């Protein structure tokens, strides 16, 4: 009864056997594999011992396959072809999986000023690697990042607490001062100078995301703005629309994107010590070799963009 199994059998042993079986000549086998004849003879003898099967009958000037050797040759040629095909398939799957990066964004990062130029630059510096941007609501982007359906995602700094709780890592792309933002329909939009005190009792619009709201509230409290009259909305698009009505102020930084820059006025809170800005979040366990290149480029490109602003 056969009970040896495949333990200890290597593809190198199988390759030597198959070449020797093809030529039925250890000298030709040695030449084909660029090994010594003694090494070939030793490997075959050790292989036979490991298997407990006589593979070749030795004659003075040549060797001949036994019936068992013939059977193994036929079957193992199929196995090796299947193994090579499996490796080829795995290679192509690897490159399909790792020759692209999918990055999430929830409509806060400027497309024309940042995302499109960044994508073009990344692909130019990494030929054959595709950078795709997937835009959705914050909850969907965050969940997909947790589920490894995204390689990375752009977030407002206010999301740092949520990322830390989920075990995700992040890199600060740009550290910006927080701003009070009003739209061109707000009564104070065209004022020559706006004092923060004049906005003290203005109603505030904020995303209902608890981490975003915690950031907004902290900024408001730091500069003595009210936090009792607040309208909570589900997504950045609705936030932009509420700002556009001119009845609310928002707390964000200069990279807020859903409205055109000409439609917004930013009152910088230079005295506020609460950090604001943008980050790129990712999992440190992500095996994609291009992720680190993207993070480094994002950090560099954000600084360049800010210098041009």
C-alpha positions in Angstrom: 0.0 0.0 0.0 1.4 3.4 -1.1 1.7 5.9 1.8 4.7 8.1 1.0 2.7 11.1 -0.2 4.4 14.2 -1.8 6.4 15.4 1.3 9.9 16.3 0.3 9.3 16.1 -3.5 10.6 19.3 -5.2 10.0 20.6 -8.7 13.8 20.6 -9.2 13.8 16.8 -8.7 10.9 16.4 -11.0 12.6 18.6 -13.7 15.8 16.6 -13.5 13.8 13.3 -13.8 11.8 14.5 -16.8 14.8 15.7 -18.7 16.6 12.4 -17.9 13.5 10.5 -19.0 13.4 12.4 -22.3 17.0 11.6 -23.2 17.5 8.3 -21.3 21.1 9.5 -21.1 22.6 11.2 -17.9 25.4 12.8 -19.9 22.9 14.6 -22.3 20.8 15.5 -19.2 23.8 17.1 -17.5 24.6 19.1 -20.6 20.9 20.2 -21.0 20.7 21.4 -17.3 24.2 22.7 -17.1 25.1 20.3 -14.3 27.7 17.6 -13.9 26.9 14.0 -14.8 27.8 13.0 -11.2 25.2 15.5 -9.9 22.5 14.1 -12.2 23.3 10.5 -11.2 23.2 11.5 -7.5 19.9 13.4 -7.8 18.2 10.5 -9.7 19.4 8.0 -7.1 18.3 10.1 -4.2 14.9 10.7 -5.9 14.4 6.9 -6.4 15.3 6.4 -2.7 12.8 9.1 -1.6 10.0 7.6 -3.8 10.9 4.0 -3.1 10.6 3.4 -6.8 13.2 2.3 -9.4 12.9 4.8 -12.2 15.7 3.8 -14.5 17.5 0.6 -15.3 21.3 1.3 -15.6 23.4 -0.1 -18.4 27.0 0.6 -19.1 26.5 3.3 -21.7 22.9 4.2 -21.3 19.9 4.1 -19.0 16.3 3.0 -19.7 13.1 4.0 -18.0 11.3 1.3 -16.1 7.5 0.8 -16.5 7.0 2.8 -13.3 9.3 5.5 -14.7 7.4 5.7 -17.9 4.1 6.1 -16.0 5.5 8.9 -13.8 7.0 10.6 -16.9 3.6 10.7 -18.6 1.7 11.9 -15.6 4.2 14.4 -14.3 4.5 16.0 -17.7 0.8 16.9 -17.3 1.3 18.0 -13.7 4.2 20.3 -14.7 2.2 21.8 -17.6 -0.7 22.5 -15.2 1.7 24.0 -12.7 3.2 26.3 -15.3 -0.3 27.3 -16.4 -1.4 28.0 -12.9 1.7 30.1 -12.3 1.1 32.1 -15.5 -2.6 32.7 -14.5 -1.4 33.8 -11.0 1.1 36.2 -12.6 -1.5 37.8 -14.8 -4.0 38.1 -11.9 -1.3 39.6 -9.8 -0.6 42.3 -12.4 -4.3 42.9 -13.0 -4.8 43.4 -9.2 -1.6 45.3 -8.4 -1.1 47.3 -11.6 -4.0 49.5 -10.6 -4.9 51.6 -7.5 -8.5 52.5 -6.6 -8.8 55.6 -4.4 -12.0 56.9 -2.8 -13.1 60.4 -2.4 -16.4 61.9 -1.2 -16.6 65.0 -3.4 -14.4 67.2 -1.2 -11.2 67.0 -3.2 -11.0 69.4 -6.1 -11.2 67.4 -9.4 -9.6 69.9 -11.8 -7.1 71.4 -9.4 -6.0 68.1 -7.8 -7.4 64.7 -8.7 -7.1 64.8 -12.5 -3.6 66.3 -12.6 -2.5 63.9 -9.8 -3.9 60.9 -11.7 -2.1 61.9 -14.9 1.2 62.5 -13.1 1.0 59.2 -11.2 0.4 57.2 -14.4 3.1 59.1 -16.2 5.6 58.3 -13.4 4.4 54.7 -13.1 3.8 53.4 -16.7 1.3 50.5 -16.9 -0.3 51.4 -13.5 -3.8 52.7 -13.6 -5.1 55.1 -10.9 -8.9 55.1 -10.6 -10.9 57.5 -8.4 -14.2 56.3 -7.0 -16.5 59.1 -5.6 -19.3 58.4 -3.2 -20.8 59.5 0.1 -18.5 59.4 3.2 -20.0 56.3 4.8 -19.6 54.3 1.6 -16.0 55.4 1.0 -15.1 54.6 4.6 -16.8 51.2 4.6 -15.1 50.2 1.3 -11.7 51.2 2.6 -12.3 49.0 5.7 -13.4 46.1 3.5 -10.2 46.4 1.3 -12.3 47.4 -1.7 -10.3 50.6 -2.0 -6.5 51.0 -1.8 -6.8 54.4 -0.2 -9.1 57.3 0.2 -9.0 61.1 0.6 -10.6 62.4 3.8 -11.0 65.7 5.6 -8.8 65.8 8.8 -12.0 65.7 10.9 -12.2 62.0 10.1 -9.0 61.0 11.8 -10.7 59.8 15.0 -12.9 57.4 13.0 -9.9 56.1 11.0 -7.9 55.5 14.2 -10.8 53.6 15.8 -10.9 51.3 12.7 -7.2 50.6 12.7 -6.5 52.5 9.5 -3.4 54.5 8.9 -3.2 58.0 7.3 -0.8 60.5 6.1 -1.4 64.3 6.4 -1.3 65.8 3.0 -1.7 69.4 3.9 -2.2 71.2 7.1 -4.5 74.2 6.6 -6.1 76.7 8.9 -9.8 76.3 9.5 -12.1 78.8 7.8 -15.6 80.1 8.2 -17.2 79.8 4.7 -20.1 81.7 3.3 -21.6 81.6 -0.2 -22.2 84.5 -2.6 -25.8 84.6 -1.5 -24.9 85.4 2.1 -25.6 89.1 3.1 -22.0 89.6 4.2 -20.4 88.0 1.1 -19.5 91.4 -0.5 -18.5 93.2 2.7 -15.0 94.7 2.5 -14.0 93.2 5.8 -15.8 90.5 7.9 -15.2 90.3 11.6 -15.6 86.9 13.2 -17.7 88.6 15.9 -20.3 89.5 13.2 -20.8 85.8 12.5 -21.1 84.8 16.1 -24.8 84.1 16.1 -25.0 82.8 12.5 -26.6 79.4 12.0 -24.2 76.7 11.1 -24.5 73.8 8.5 -22.6 70.6 9.1 -22.4 67.0 8.0 -24.2 64.8 10.6 -21.2 62.5 10.6 -20.2 62.7 14.4 -16.5 63.0 13.7 -17.1 65.9 11.2 -19.5 67.6 13.6 -17.0 67.2 16.5 -14.4 69.0 14.4 -16.8 71.8 13.5 -18.0 72.2 17.1 -14.4 72.4 18.4 -13.5 75.1 15.9 -16.7 77.1 16.6 -16.0 76.9 20.4 -12.4 77.9 19.8 -13.4 81.2 18.1 -16.6 81.8 20.1 -19.2 80.9 17.4 -22.6 79.5 18.5 -23.2 75.8 18.2 -26.9 75.7 19.2 -28.5 76.5 15.9 -27.1 73.9 13.6 -28.5 72.2 10.5 -27.2 68.7 9.9 -27.1 67.2 6.4 -26.1 63.8 5.0 -23.5 64.6 2.4 -21.2 67.3 1.0 -23.5 68.0 -1.9 -26.4 68.9 0.4 -24.0 70.9 2.5 -23.0 72.9 -0.5 -26.6 73.5 -1.5 -27.4 74.8 2.0 -24.5 77.1 2.0 -25.6 78.4 -1.5 -28.9 79.5 0.0 -27.0 82.1 2.0 -28.6 81.3 5.3 -25.8 79.4 6.9 -22.1 79.5 7.5 -19.8 76.5 7.3 -16.6 75.5 8.9 -14.0 74.0 6.5 -10.8 74.8 4.7 -9.9 76.1 1.3 -10.1 72.7 -0.4 -13.9 72.4 0.0 -14.9 71.6 -3.6 -18.6 71.1 -4.3 -19.1 74.8 -5.1 -17.0 76.9 -7.5 -14.3 78.9 -5.8 -16.0 82.1 -7.0 -19.1 81.2 -5.1 -17.4 81.0 -1.7 -15.7 83.4 0.6 -13.3 82.0 3.2 -12.6 83.9 6.5 -9.4 82.3 7.7 -9.3 81.5 11.5 -5.6 82.1 11.9 -5.9 82.2 15.7 -7.6 78.8 15.8 -5.1 76.0 16.9 -7.4 73.1 15.8 -5.8 71.3 12.9 -7.6 71.2 9.6 -6.7 70.0 6.1 -6.7 66.8 4.1 -5.3 63.3 4.6 -5.0 60.1 2.6 -6.1 57.0 4.6 -5.1 53.4 3.9 -4.3 50.1 5.5 -0.7 49.4 6.4 -1.4 45.7 5.5 -2.3 46.6 1.9 0.1 44.5 -0.3 -0.1 46.8 -3.4 3.5 47.8 -4.1 2.4 51.1 -5.8 0.5 52.4 -2.7 3.6 54.0 -1.1 4.5 55.7 -4.4 1.0 57.2 -4.5 1.2 58.5 -0.9 4.6 60.1 -1.5 3.3 61.7 -4.7 0.1 63.0 -2.9 2.2 64.6 -0.2 4.5 66.3 -2.7 1.7 67.3 -5.1 -0.5 68.8 -2.3 2.4 71.1 -1.3 3.0 72.1 -4.8 -0.7 72.9 -5.3 -0.8 75.0 -2.2 2.2 77.0 -3.3 0.5 77.7 -6.6 -2.8 78.8 -4.9 
